[in-house]
Amino acid sequence: MPQPTVPIRVLLVDDHGHVLWGLGKLIEGERPRMMVVGKARSMTEALDLTREHRPDVVLLDVYLGKDNSLDRLAELCALSAAKVLVMSGARDSSIQRRAFEGGARAFLHKDEAAAAFLAAIERVHAEKPRQGAAIVDAKKGFGGQGTLHGSLISKK
């Protein structure tokens, strides 16, 4: 994939400091292709940082302490043109469906390899608005080749 001249600006949202740290190191290691513009531990912080920094992509955990980020996902999506990539450790199809209905562009399982996170960020950033949503599953691969996999799911 050709390198963009302007970095993909990523906002990280997770309630665990070690996850924010790790994802931050991963993404900052991709400079100049990507950069972290902010880190939030709650949806209130995520909304504030989205207004302030106007990220291109928001990498959003589903469970933020006692809160479920999907309860405010539509609000986040309406706030900016940022494309939201939802991540979770849960493998529950109802969570995935709810994420897509709320406006997420992709869903990523937290146990995916680092390369899958980077590829998913690039993929959602490159998508045109309202193109669709994808579930990323690096284990199954695309066509059995072990690469980023995603079936586009139409938004209704």
Residue frames as qw, qx, qy, qz and C-alpha x, y, z in Angstrom:
[[0.000, 0.891, 0.453, 0.000, 0.00, 0.00, 0.00],
 [0.398, 0.543, -0.060, 0.737, 1.49, 3.41, -0.89],
 [0.364, -0.367, -0.491, 0.701, 2.43, 5.61, 2.03],
 [0.039, 0.906, 0.400, 0.136, 0.11, 8.56, 2.54],
 [0.367, 0.506, -0.159, 0.764, 1.75, 11.98, 2.55],
 [0.360, -0.520, 0.270, -0.726, -0.22, 12.90, 5.66],
 [0.070, 0.094, -0.951, 0.286, -0.29, 10.44, 8.58],
 [0.516, -0.472, -0.625, -0.347, -3.49, 8.62, 9.49],
 [0.140, -0.409, 0.451, -0.781, -4.54, 10.33, 12.72],
 [0.596, -0.255, -0.756, -0.088, -5.71, 7.74, 15.27],
 [0.419, -0.504, 0.340, -0.674, -7.58, 8.22, 18.55],
 [0.436, 0.011, -0.890, 0.131, -7.27, 5.28, 20.97],
 [0.557, -0.410, 0.142, -0.708, -10.10, 4.51, 23.42],
 [0.733, -0.109, -0.668, 0.073, -9.67, 1.80, 26.08],
 [0.536, -0.785, 0.031, -0.309, -10.07, 1.79, 29.84],
 [0.894, -0.322, 0.071, 0.302, -6.84, -0.16, 30.41],
 [0.077, -0.912, 0.306, 0.260, -3.67, 1.90, 30.54],
 [0.496, -0.349, 0.719, 0.341, -1.47, -0.97, 29.37],
 [0.573, 0.501, 0.618, 0.197, -3.63, -1.47, 26.27],
 [0.217, 0.970, 0.076, -0.077, -3.45, 2.24, 25.45],
 [0.312, -0.746, 0.506, 0.299, 0.31, 2.16, 25.96],
 [0.587, -0.060, 0.747, 0.306, 0.79, -0.90, 23.73],
 [0.496, 0.692, 0.502, 0.155, -1.45, 0.32, 20.94],
 [0.028, 0.978, -0.085, -0.189, 0.19, 3.73, 21.16],
 [0.405, -0.560, 0.625, 0.363, 3.66, 2.19, 20.76],
 [0.595, 0.259, 0.716, 0.257, 2.45, 0.05, 17.85],
 [0.376, 0.847, 0.366, 0.088, 0.91, 2.96, 15.95],
 [0.103, -0.941, 0.234, 0.222, 3.67, 5.47, 16.72],
 [0.571, -0.326, 0.654, 0.374, 6.12, 2.88, 15.38],
 [0.553, 0.494, 0.608, 0.285, 4.40, 3.31, 12.01],
 [0.068, 0.895, -0.007, -0.442, 5.27, 7.01, 11.65],
 [0.150, 0.176, 0.042, -0.972, 5.01, 8.69, 9.23],
 [0.236, -0.256, -0.802, -0.485, 2.08, 6.52, 8.01],
 [0.507, -0.652, -0.529, -0.194, 0.14, 6.78, 11.28],
 [0.178, 0.286, -0.489, 0.805, 0.17, 8.78, 14.47],
 [0.316, -0.568, -0.728, 0.219, -1.73, 8.79, 17.76],
 [0.001, 0.547, 0.079, 0.833, -3.57, 12.08, 18.31],
 [0.440, -0.452, 0.324, -0.705, -5.06, 11.16, 21.66],
 [0.374, -0.065, -0.917, 0.125, -5.86, 8.47, 24.22],
 [0.516, -0.365, 0.066, -0.772, -9.15, 8.24, 26.10],
 [0.049, 0.055, -0.953, 0.295, -10.34, 5.97, 28.90],
 [0.288, 0.471, 0.699, -0.454, -14.07, 6.78, 28.65],
 [0.332, 0.606, 0.605, 0.396, -16.62, 7.78, 26.04],
 [0.087, -0.963, -0.182, 0.177, -16.83, 11.26, 27.53],
 [0.379, -0.632, 0.414, 0.534, -13.07, 11.68, 27.00],
 [0.484, 0.158, 0.706, 0.493, -13.35, 10.12, 23.53],
 [0.223, 0.831, 0.487, 0.151, -16.03, 12.60, 22.49],
 [0.196, -0.930, 0.060, 0.304, -14.01, 15.53, 23.85],
 [0.442, -0.447, 0.564, 0.535, -10.80, 14.40, 22.13],
 [0.464, 0.430, 0.674, 0.381, -12.66, 13.76, 18.87],
 [0.112, 0.955, 0.273, -0.010, -13.94, 17.34, 18.90],
 [0.310, -0.854, 0.256, 0.330, -10.48, 18.66, 19.75],
 [0.375, -0.460, 0.674, 0.439, -8.23, 16.58, 17.48],
 [0.704, 0.513, -0.080, -0.484, -10.50, 15.49, 14.58],
 [0.439, -0.326, 0.811, 0.206, -8.96, 12.01, 14.15],
 [0.457, 0.274, -0.618, -0.578, -9.25, 10.05, 10.91],
 [0.684, -0.114, -0.710, -0.118, -9.79, 6.75, 12.74],
 [0.487, -0.520, 0.434, -0.551, -11.03, 5.96, 16.25],
 [0.531, 0.077, -0.842, 0.057, -9.96, 2.59, 17.66],
 [0.500, -0.402, 0.195, -0.741, -12.68, 1.96, 20.25],
 [0.115, 0.019, -0.964, 0.239, -12.96, -0.76, 22.89],
 [0.434, -0.482, -0.613, -0.451, -16.51, -1.97, 23.60],
 [0.633, -0.656, -0.403, 0.081, -16.27, -2.19, 27.39],
 [0.245, 0.547, -0.283, 0.749, -14.96, 0.90, 29.16],
 [0.111, -0.142, 0.676, -0.714, -15.19, 0.05, 32.84],
 [0.335, 0.341, 0.764, -0.434, -18.88, -0.12, 33.73],
 [0.448, 0.612, 0.024, -0.652, -19.88, 1.52, 30.44],
 [0.672, 0.275, 0.622, 0.294, -20.57, 0.00, 27.06],
 [0.123, -0.385, 0.283, 0.870, -19.17, 2.30, 24.35],
 [0.066, 0.295, 0.794, 0.527, -21.78, 1.07, 21.89],
 [0.051, -0.735, -0.615, 0.283, -24.39, 3.00, 23.88],
 [0.008, 0.860, 0.014, -0.511, -22.81, 6.24, 22.58],
 [0.544, -0.042, 0.598, 0.587, -21.31, 5.03, 19.31],
 [0.306, 0.717, 0.529, 0.334, -23.88, 6.80, 17.11],
 [0.175, -0.967, -0.075, 0.169, -23.13, 10.04, 18.95],
 [0.504, -0.522, 0.443, 0.526, -19.40, 9.59, 18.27],
 [0.486, 0.253, 0.655, 0.519, -20.02, 8.83, 14.59],
 [0.153, 0.872, 0.434, 0.167, -22.29, 11.88, 14.21],
 [0.366, -0.844, 0.017, 0.393, -19.67, 14.13, 15.79],
 [0.066, -0.700, 0.516, 0.489, -17.03, 13.84, 13.06],
 [0.758, 0.478, -0.327, -0.301, -16.02, 12.13, 9.85],
 [0.153, -0.504, 0.843, -0.108, -13.73, 9.78, 11.79],
 [0.779, 0.045, -0.547, -0.303, -14.13, 6.13, 10.88],
 [0.565, -0.510, 0.506, -0.406, -14.63, 3.94, 13.93],
 [0.626, 0.204, -0.752, -0.011, -12.96, 0.57, 14.29],
 [0.705, -0.517, 0.201, -0.441, -14.48, -1.27, 17.28],
 [0.458, 0.320, -0.812, 0.168, -12.39, -3.83, 19.17],
 [0.726, -0.437, 0.217, -0.485, -13.34, -6.35, 21.82],
 [0.083, -0.349, 0.928, -0.101, -12.12, -9.49, 23.51],
 [0.616, 0.209, 0.623, -0.434, -15.65, -10.90, 23.27],
 [0.029, 0.082, -0.809, -0.582, -16.58, -13.06, 20.30],
 [0.289, 0.490, 0.718, -0.401, -20.28, -12.30, 20.42],
 [0.242, 0.338, 0.612, 0.673, -21.98, -11.71, 17.09],
 [0.105, -0.856, -0.504, -0.047, -24.63, -9.52, 18.75],
 [0.359, -0.725, 0.043, 0.587, -21.88, -7.10, 19.85],
 [0.347, -0.078, 0.555, 0.752, -20.52, -7.01, 16.30],
 [0.088, 0.613, 0.678, 0.396, -23.99, -6.43, 14.84],
 [0.229, -0.886, -0.340, 0.217, -24.66, -3.65, 17.34],
 [0.403, -0.506, 0.236, 0.725, -21.31, -2.01, 16.54],
 [0.243, 0.170, 0.629, 0.718, -22.13, -1.94, 12.82],
 [0.059, -0.756, -0.622, -0.193, -25.66, -0.66, 13.44],
 [0.328, -0.832, -0.184, 0.407, -24.15, 2.16, 15.52],
 [0.335, 0.930, -0.122, -0.090, -21.84, 3.23, 12.70],
 [0.550, -0.542, 0.565, 0.293, -18.63, 1.24, 13.13],
 [0.540, 0.637, -0.423, -0.352, -16.68, 0.60, 9.91],
 [0.657, 0.254, -0.708, 0.055, -14.95, -2.56, 11.20],
 [0.770, -0.560, 0.166, -0.256, -14.77, -4.88, 14.19],
 [0.502, 0.512, -0.660, 0.224, -11.49, -6.33, 15.40],
 [0.861, -0.448, -0.238, 0.016, -10.94, -9.01, 18.03],
 [0.258, -0.901, 0.342, -0.075, -8.35, -7.96, 20.59],
 [0.772, -0.345, 0.504, 0.176, -6.41, -11.20, 20.22],
 [0.743, 0.649, 0.079, 0.143, -5.50, -10.45, 16.60],
 [0.728, -0.058, 0.051, 0.681, -1.86, -9.91, 15.67],
 [0.166, -0.638, -0.019, 0.752, -0.40, -6.40, 15.66],
 [0.120, -0.080, 0.618, 0.773, -0.27, -6.47, 11.86],
 [0.023, -0.558, -0.794, -0.238, -4.05, -7.01, 11.74],
 [0.146, -0.787, -0.366, 0.475, -4.62, -3.86, 13.81],
 [0.159, -0.490, 0.309, 0.799, -2.41, -1.80, 11.49],
 [0.073, 0.143, 0.786, 0.597, -4.03, -3.25, 8.37],
 [0.050, -0.680, -0.730, 0.032, -7.51, -2.62, 9.75],
 [0.128, -0.730, -0.134, 0.658, -6.67, 1.02, 10.51],
 [0.097, -0.291, 0.539, 0.784, -5.38, 1.48, 6.96],
 [0.046, 0.330, 0.868, 0.367, -8.38, -0.28, 5.48],
 [0.034, -0.772, -0.604, 0.197, -11.04, 1.73, 7.26],
 [0.144, -0.647, 0.075, 0.745, -9.15, 4.95, 6.59],
 [0.091, -0.156, 0.668, 0.722, -9.10, 4.18, 2.86],
 [0.144, 0.502, 0.850, 0.069, -12.83, 3.38, 2.69],
 [0.114, -0.333, -0.262, -0.899, -15.22, 5.82, 1.17],
 [0.359, -0.030, 0.504, -0.785, -18.07, 6.91, 3.45],
 [0.757, 0.152, 0.283, -0.570, -20.96, 4.44, 3.69],
 [0.429, 0.419, -0.744, -0.296, -19.04, 1.77, 1.76],
 [0.855, -0.189, -0.453, -0.169, -19.71, -0.95, 4.30],
 [0.477, -0.685, 0.478, -0.273, -18.29, -2.60, 7.38],
 [0.717, 0.317, -0.621, 0.017, -15.94, -5.51, 7.85],
 [0.814, -0.543, 0.195, -0.067, -15.15, -8.05, 10.51],
 [0.312, 0.711, -0.627, 0.062, -11.41, -8.53, 10.65],
 [0.910, -0.292, 0.282, -0.085, -10.26, -12.08, 11.25],
 [0.191, 0.743, -0.624, -0.150, -6.59, -12.57, 10.47],
 [0.499, -0.244, 0.828, -0.077, -6.69, -16.23, 11.52],
 [0.711, 0.434, 0.543, -0.108, -9.15, -17.22, 8.78],
 [0.309, -0.261, 0.499, 0.767, -7.57, -14.95, 6.25],
 [0.525, 0.570, -0.015, -0.632, -8.94, -13.66, 3.01],
 [0.796, 0.435, -0.340, -0.248, -9.37, -16.53, 0.63],
 [0.967, -0.227, -0.009, 0.118, -7.43, -18.75, 3.04],
 [0.633, 0.546, -0.216, 0.505, -4.23, -16.77, 2.55],
 [0.621, -0.419, -0.382, 0.541, -3.84, -15.58, 6.15],
 [0.199, 0.194, 0.029, 0.960, -4.32, -11.90, 5.38],
 [0.257, 0.159, 0.349, -0.887, -6.87, -9.32, 6.42],
 [0.040, -0.342, -0.896, -0.279, -10.36, -10.73, 5.97],
 [0.209, 0.325, 0.412, -0.825, -13.57, -8.84, 5.83],
 [0.141, 0.488, 0.782, 0.360, -16.90, -9.41, 4.24],
 [0.095, -0.122, -0.001, -0.988, -18.56, -6.12, 3.54],
 [0.023, -0.519, -0.824, 0.225, -21.82, -5.81, 5.37],
 [0.019, 0.533, 0.361, 0.765, -24.26, -3.33, 3.93],
 [0.030, 0.167, 0.506, -0.846, -25.57, -0.65, 6.22],
 [0.032, -0.569, -0.780, -0.256, -29.35, -0.60, 6.25]]
